[in-house]
Each structure stands twice: as C-alpha cells, then as structure tokens.
Amino acid sequence: MRQTLTGILPPLSMPFDEQGNLVRGALKPQVDFMVESGVRGVVVGGSTGEGHTLSHGEFVEAMTEAYEATAGRVPFVAGLIVQSTREAIDRVKALGDMKIAALQVTPVHYLFKPELEATIEHFRAIWEETKTPILIYNVIPWNYLSVDAMLSIMEAVPGVVGMKQSSGDLKSVSDLLLRAKPENLILSGIDALLYSAFSLGAHGAISALTCAVPGVTVKLYDAVQAGDHETAKDIHFRLNALWNAMRHDNLPACVKYVQSRQGLAFFHPRAPMEKVTDEQKKKIDAALGPVLELVTVRGRSAA
C-alpha cells in the first residue's frame, strides 16, 4: 500500500441533479480531470461524495461508472459509510471482480457505539469476507477511534493496512507516524493542515480540498516531498483561505461549485443538504482566485 496509495487521493464528488437523482455519465469527466491533475488514485463513496446517501443500487452504479472511467490509470478505492458489518460486506461483494486497491471504511455512525473488541471484529469480518485491504476512515464524532484503538485494529487484523485521520486532529497523525509499523499507511483528511501533515511525514491525503482543487494539492504534496517549504507554505496559506470560505455544513456542495469554476459541470447536493448560496459563491470566488493562479485550469465559468 505504501507504494500504491500515496500522495493525493481525491474523494470524488457525487453528481446529483436538482431533484437529487444520480446523473449517469457525469463521473467520467471528473475522473479525467483528477487524472490530468496528477492525482495518485481516486476514492468513491466518501463523505465529500455523499456516500452515506447512496442506496445499494446507486452505490454499485456509481462505483461501476467511476471504476470504468479510471481505466486502470490510477488505483481505485471504494468508500463504505454503512451501519452494519453485513451491509459493508454485501456492498463489496456486489462490485464483483473489480480490482479495488483498498476499502475506506468508517466505524458505524449511528447512535450505538460498539466496544473495541466488537469494532475489531467488524473490520476483521470485512477483511476475511472480501480479502480487500482496508483503510480506517476515522471521522465519526461519537465513534471516534483513539490512536491506541486504531493501532490495536491494525495489529489484530492484517488486512487493515492503514487509516485516514480526520476531525482536525493533527496530533494523532503525529502519534500514528511515531507508533505505527513502517508498512502502515497514514493518510490525512485534515484540510486546513495538509502542509503540516505532509511535513510530519503523512503518506498522502484524502480530503475535500483534494477533490475541489486536485492540481494545487498535488503541487503542495510534491513541494513538501522536494523539501521546497517556501513554496509549500505559500500554497498552504492560499488553500487555508479557500477552506475558510467553504461552509462545512454543506461542504460537498461547495466542492462541486469549486469544481465548476474549473470547467466541470455544476451539480447539486442531495437534500436535505443545502445548495451553495450566492453569498457563499462570492466568498469562495474571492479565495479561489489566488489558488487557481497556481495551475492551468479548463475554464472558470460557473453554471
């Protein structure tokens, strides 16, 4: 995994129309945009992709379309935001013989929180039934896994090869890099601190900004790897301003708007998530200009 899934791994946004229907054929242009931007893989069904809203059938449809669009150009990661071990396994098996590099799996996200042993068994069962490497997606506030818990899961289940740390918790990224095995994959989902995570040695990122402005986040990652911290800090602060302009309660909608400013079609969030308002667009545009100066984009006309 350390050779396969490093660098920028954007979680694709999900193309919904105004009625909340999945728009067929709309994922391929986004995949092409990501690959052309230099990303090292794509993730489908994450939080930015509103994976928690997808029915079983929509999940299979979206995964199939995105997988075919990658055409083997980059590794493919399938995201699972589900409520049970059984549903996680069923969804993976429904994907048939796709060559999935890894699964990005959250702990269950409803009210009832299992103890550590039950959580270990959850990940163990998914691994044993699918034989697909697993990344823990540590993002659920009331089922937030400690560093000790994640290390215990990776130790107990060989198929759990790494994790994505979110929720602004940079110290846990440092602790994981300090304590995890050399072969474990430590990824950041902390948008405001991607530069800091990369500087500490995080192996890559799966985050909203990597989907919104993939080419710029690739430049940030590459600058840190090259030791060019002046360039990296400049990119960081431009991205920081953009992140501050994106309202987090409708973050996927904001990401879709930013993508539209780079030539992709403009799509909507699935209700009840709110659409991007005109006021939000103004704030985003003001912060986006300095970011897009760093890359050549397809166009900047918004729908």
ZIDAJO-V188334 format. One record per helix or strand of 2 or more residues. SS is the DSSP state (H for helix, E for strand). FROM is the first residue (numbers start at 0). LEN is the number of residues. Records with the same first field share a line. If there is no record, write none. Layout:
SS = FROM-LEN / FROM-LEN
This chain:
E = 6-5 / 40-4 / 74-6 / 101-5 / 133-5 / 159-6 / 184-4 / 203-2
H = 25-11 / 50-3 / 55-15 / 84-9 / 115-15 / 140-3 / 146-10 / 169-10 / 190-10 / 207-5 / 213-12 / 228-17 / 247-13 / 277-15
